[in-house]
Amino acid sequence: MGGRDLAGPGSLPPIPTWLTERAGVDYPVIGAPMFKVTNEELAAAVSEAGALGCLATTNYPTRESLSEALERVRRLTQRPVGANLHLSEKFPWRESLRVCLRHGVKIIITSLGNPARVVEEVHAEGGTVLACVINLRQARTATQAGVDGLVAVGSGAGGHGGHISTMVLVPYLARETGLPVIAAGGVATGSQLAAALALGACGAVVGTRLIASTEAVASPAYKRAVLEAAPEDIVCTDRVTGNPANWIASSIQGVERPLPVDSPAWDDLWSAGQSVAQTLEIKGAKSIVHEIVEEYYRVVARLPGLDRAPEGAGQPASNGEARG
């Protein structure tokens, strides 16, 4: 879905990894496809910035609404855009997949279900499947299903996540599966992106920081809560959806059991990750992505000892290139 401008947006040089090559983007950043938050404007703005914007198909309950959204995204940007499929039976993911493929979406991110359900169909259209996983068991299931890469969702990630630190989970899954791994959870700045790549990730998902973007459809109260929250205000519980997920604690008081997906209460239930600590102001998504990339380059340039590294040392991690 869309081509690639090798010059990159603005004056920021590309950061080449397996993810950027596979997705046809300049920067190894995925804008998280967030329920009740990500809309066409946000996804398009992230892609226009040189990263990969992604729609959450769960925000579009019918084939017609999803098709209209993808058409709108294409009017807003010619750059690649991906989509997330929630593989539980709470959403019509089969219909959503067909709509995405018909509209030329080439990057499909699966969650909460076995990606074997979609791999053959996506690959038949020349697409790429990335599976969100929280532990080695899920990673092995996804690997056996034939996915192209993994999204390692660590503790502290907004939305559904696991209990293993991103810093541990990324190299662990990369070593055990041999697949390209994308870090998710606790990435909101350029220094955190640099850390993810240093761990061997080929990219990172940025979610919480983009809740506080001008394009996000989160309510003003939700955005304000993200800005005001501290990591200590984030709690992980399964009582909202039936699966462990991270929330701003004050927003889920009184919720004792999973809610139906069409409940109006969702508008006041605010998911966020521990990177609220680095989310301090509301800005446009394009500016957020560019700030992350600019800081990445500043951080890498000032890492101690680089000017004294032995010959051959200090080379970038493989970032999944072995499976390219």
C-alpha positions in Angstrom: 0.0 0.0 0.0 2.0 2.9 -1.3 5.6 3.3 -2.4 8.8 4.5 -0.8 10.7 7.8 -0.9 14.3 6.8 -0.4 15.3 10.3 0.4 13.3 10.3 3.6 11.1 13.1 4.9 12.8 16.3 5.7 16.6 16.2 6.5 16.5 13.1 8.7 18.4 10.1 7.1 16.7 6.7 7.1 17.4 4.1 9.8 17.7 0.9 7.8 16.5 -2.4 9.4 14.6 -5.5 8.4 11.4 -3.7 9.3 12.1 -0.6 7.2 13.1 -2.8 4.2 10.1 -5.1 4.5 7.5 -2.3 5.1 9.1 0.2 2.7 9.4 3.0 5.2 12.3 5.1 6.4 12.2 4.7 10.2 11.7 1.5 12.2 8.7 2.9 14.1 5.2 1.5 14.0 2.4 3.7 15.2 0.4 1.4 17.4 -3.1 0.5 16.1 -5.1 1.5 19.2 -8.7 0.7 20.0 -10.8 3.9 20.3 -7.7 6.0 19.6 -6.2 5.4 16.2 -8.1 6.9 13.3 -7.2 7.5 9.6 -5.6 10.9 10.3 -3.3 9.5 13.0 -2.2 6.5 10.9 -1.7 8.7 7.8 0.3 11.2 9.8 2.7 8.6 11.2 3.2 7.2 7.7 3.8 10.7 6.3 6.5 11.1 8.9 8.4 8.2 7.4 7.3 5.5 9.9 4.5 2.9 9.5 1.0 4.0 10.5 -1.4 1.3 11.3 -5.2 1.1 11.6 -6.9 -0.9 14.2 -9.6 -2.9 12.4 -11.4 -3.2 15.7 -12.4 0.5 15.3 -14.4 -0.4 12.2 -17.2 -2.8 12.9 -18.3 -3.3 9.3 -16.6 -4.1 6.0 -18.0 -0.8 4.6 -16.7 1.3 7.4 -13.2 -0.3 7.2 -13.2 0.1 3.4 -14.1 3.8 3.7 -11.3 4.3 6.3 -8.7 2.7 4.0 -9.9 4.9 1.1 -9.6 7.9 3.3 -6.1 6.9 4.4 -5.0 6.6 0.8 -6.3 10.1 0.1 -4.2 11.4 3.0 -1.0 9.6 2.2 0.6 7.5 -0.5 3.1 5.9 2.0 2.7 2.4 3.3 0.1 1.8 6.0 -0.5 -1.4 8.0 -3.4 -2.9 9.9 -4.0 -4.9 13.0 -6.3 -7.9 13.3 -7.7 -9.0 16.7 -8.1 -12.7 16.1 -10.5 -13.4 18.8 -14.1 -14.0 17.8 -15.2 -10.7 19.3 -14.5 -8.9 16.0 -15.2 -9.9 12.3 -11.5 -10.3 11.5 -12.0 -12.6 8.5 -14.0 -9.9 6.7 -11.5 -7.2 7.9 -8.6 -9.2 6.5 -10.2 -9.5 3.1 -10.9 -5.7 3.0 -7.4 -4.9 4.0 -5.9 -7.1 1.3 -8.3 -5.8 -1.3 -7.0 -2.3 -0.5 -3.4 -3.3 -0.8 -2.4 -3.4 2.8 0.9 -5.3 3.0 1.7 -5.3 6.7 -0.7 -7.3 8.9 -0.2 -7.3 12.7 -2.1 -10.0 14.5 -3.0 -10.2 18.2 -4.9 -12.4 20.6 -5.1 -15.4 18.4 -3.2 -17.9 16.4 -1.7 -16.2 13.3 -1.9 -19.4 11.4 -5.4 -18.3 10.5 -4.1 -15.5 8.2 -0.6 -16.3 7.1 -1.4 -18.2 3.9 -3.9 -15.6 2.7 -1.6 -12.7 3.5 1.5 -14.3 1.9 -0.6 -15.1 -1.2 -1.0 -11.4 -1.7 2.7 -10.7 -1.1 2.1 -9.4 2.4 3.9 -9.7 5.7 2.5 -11.0 9.0 3.8 -9.8 12.3 2.4 -11.5 15.4 2.1 -9.8 18.8 3.4 -12.2 21.5 4.1 -11.9 25.2 6.1 -15.0 25.9 8.1 -17.8 24.3 5.2 -20.2 24.0 3.2 -17.7 21.9 6.4 -16.9 19.9 7.0 -20.5 19.1 3.3 -21.0 18.0 3.6 -17.9 15.7 7.0 -19.2 14.3 5.5 -22.5 13.5 2.6 -20.7 11.8 5.0 -19.1 9.4 4.9 -15.5 10.4 7.5 -13.2 9.1 8.3 -11.4 12.4 7.3 -11.0 16.0 6.1 -8.0 18.0 7.5 -8.6 21.5 4.9 -7.0 23.8 6.7 -6.4 27.1 5.4 -5.5 30.5 4.4 -1.8 30.8 3.0 -1.7 27.2 -0.3 0.0 26.7 -3.2 -2.3 25.9 -2.7 -6.1 26.1 0.7 -7.2 27.3 2.6 -9.6 29.3 4.8 -9.7 32.4 8.3 -9.9 30.9 10.4 -6.7 30.6 10.8 -5.5 27.0 14.5 -5.4 27.6 14.5 -9.1 28.4 11.8 -10.2 26.0 13.3 -8.8 22.8 16.7 -10.6 22.8 15.1 -13.7 24.4 12.6 -14.2 21.5 15.2 -13.2 18.9 17.6 -15.9 20.1 15.0 -18.6 20.6 13.1 -18.1 17.3 15.6 -16.6 14.9 12.8 -14.3 13.7 13.0 -10.5 13.4 11.6 -9.0 16.6 9.9 -5.6 17.1 9.9 -4.1 20.6 6.6 -3.0 22.1 6.2 -1.5 25.6 8.1 1.5 27.0 9.2 3.1 23.7 8.2 6.8 23.5 11.6 8.5 22.8 14.6 8.3 20.6 16.8 7.0 23.4 14.3 4.2 24.0 14.2 3.4 20.2 18.0 3.3 20.3 17.9 0.9 23.3 15.4 -1.4 21.4 17.7 -1.6 18.4 20.7 -2.2 20.6 18.8 -5.2 22.0 18.5 -6.6 18.5 15.1 -5.4 17.7 14.4 -4.3 14.1 12.0 -1.6 15.2 9.6 -0.5 17.9 5.9 0.2 18.4 5.0 3.6 19.8 1.6 3.8 21.3 1.1 5.8 24.5 3.1 8.7 23.2 0.7 8.9 20.2 -2.4 9.0 22.4 -1.3 12.5 23.2 -1.2 13.5 19.5 -3.5 16.1 17.9 -4.8 13.5 15.5 -5.8 10.8 18.0 -9.5 10.5 18.6 -8.9 10.0 22.3 -11.1 12.5 24.3 -9.5 15.6 25.8 -9.9 14.0 29.2 -8.1 10.9 28.1 -5.2 12.8 26.6 -5.0 15.0 29.8 -5.0 11.8 31.9 -2.1 10.4 29.9 -0.1 13.6 30.3 -0.8 13.7 34.1 -0.2 10.0 34.8 2.9 8.5 36.3 4.1 5.0 35.7 2.9 4.2 39.2 -0.7 5.0 38.0 -0.6 2.2 35.4 -2.2 -1.1 36.5 -2.3 -4.4 34.7 -5.5 -6.4 35.0 -7.7 -8.8 33.1 -10.9 -7.7 34.5 -11.7 -5.2 31.7 -11.2 -7.4 28.7 -10.6 -10.9 30.0 -6.9 -10.7 29.1 -4.1 -8.9 30.9 -3.9 -5.3 29.8 -2.5 -2.0 31.2 -4.8 0.9 32.2 -4.8 4.2 33.9 -6.0 3.0 37.3 -8.4 5.8 38.0 -10.3 5.1 34.8 -11.2 1.5 35.6 -12.4 1.9 39.2 -15.6 -0.1 39.6 -15.0 -2.3 36.6 -15.2 -5.9 37.9 -15.8 -8.0 34.8 -15.1 -7.9 31.0 -17.2 -5.5 29.0 -18.9 -6.2 25.7 -17.1 -4.5 22.8 -20.1 -2.3 22.0 -20.4 -0.9 25.6 -20.5 2.9 25.7 -18.3 2.6 28.9 -15.3 2.1 26.7 -15.1 5.9 26.0 -14.1 6.4 29.7 -11.7 3.4 30.1 -8.2 4.6 29.3 -5.5 2.2 28.3 -1.9 3.5 28.5 1.6 2.2 29.1 4.3 3.1 31.6 5.8 5.4 29.0 3.3 8.0 30.3 6.5 9.0 32.1 7.9 10.3 28.8 4.6 11.7 27.4 4.5 15.3 28.5 2.7 17.3 25.9 0.3 17.1 23.0 1.8 17.4 19.5 1.1 16.4 16.0 2.0 12.8 15.2 4.5 13.8 12.5 6.4 16.0 14.9 6.4 13.2 17.5 7.9 10.7 15.0 10.5 13.2 13.9 11.4 14.1 17.5 12.0 10.4 18.2 14.2 10.0 15.1 16.2 13.2 15.9 16.8 12.1 19.5 17.8 8.6 18.3 20.6 10.1 16.2 21.7 12.4 19.0 21.8 9.6 21.5 23.7 7.2 19.2 26.2 9.9 18.4 27.0 10.6 22.1 27.2 7.0 23.3 30.3 6.7 25.4 33.3 4.9 24.0 32.3 4.9 20.3 35.4 6.8 19.4 37.5 4.2 21.1 35.8 1.0 19.9 38.1 -1.7 18.5 37.9 -2.3 14.8 34.9 -4.4 14.0 33.2 -3.7 17.3 30.2 -1.5 17.8 28.5 -2.7 14.6 24.7 -2.5 14.6 22.8 -5.5 15.7 21.5 -7.7 13.0 18.0 -6.4 13.5 16.5 -9.4 11.9 18.5 -9.1 8.7 19.3 -12.8 8.8 15.7 -13.6 8.0 15.4 -10.7 5.4 
